Amino acid sequence: MDLSSPINLLIAGIYFVITAGLCFFSLFAVYVLVRYAQSRILAIGISLLYGFFFLTILSASYNNLQQILK
């Protein structure tokens, strides 16, 4: 990733701010699910599945960001 250009640095900064916000809201959603779910086992299973998909999508979007900023 080439961050020597100010526009590339701005794009990367916006990406990381949006990603941090999504991570915060995702953690809050998982907390609410685990805290108020009727079945703890089902809630933990759904949370783990959600975390796997979230990290997969996050990895793909970061790879796309690297390809854009090359």
N, C-alpha and C positions, 0 to 999 in steps of 0.2 A: 504494500500500500504506500503510495507516494503522497506524503503529507506536506510537501514543500510548497505547494500552491495554496494560497489562502482560501480559495473556493473549495478545494478538496478538504481542507481542515474544517471549514464550516459545515460541509456535507457530513463528514464523519462525526462532528460534534452534535449535529441535529439527530443523527442516527442513534448515538449513544444516549442522548437525553430521552428520546422516544422509547428506546429499549429499557432504560431504567424505570420509566413510568409504567410500561407494560409489566415489567417484573414486579414492581410494587403492587399493582392491582391484581396480578395473578397470585401473588403470595397471600393477599387479603382474601381473595376468592377461595383459595384452598383452606385458609384458616376458618372461614365461615362454614365451608362444607364440612370440615372435620369437627368443628365445635358444635354445630347444630344438626348434624345428620342423625338419623334414627339408628342406623347400623354403622358401627365404627369400622368394621372390616370392609364393607362396601365403600365407605367414604375414603379410607386409606387406599384401596385399590383404584378408585377413580382418580384420586390425587396423584398417585404414582403414574398412571397412564397419561394424565394431563401433563405432568412434568416431563415425561418422555417426549410427547408430541411438541410441547413448548420448546424444549431444548433442540429438537430436530429442526423445527422451523427457524429458531434463532440461529442455528449453525448455518442453515441454507441462506438466510438473509445476510449474515456476515460474509459468507463466501461471495454473494452477489455484490456486496459493497466493495470487497477487495477487487473484484473484476472491474467494477465501474471506475475505481480510483487508480487503476494501473496506468 
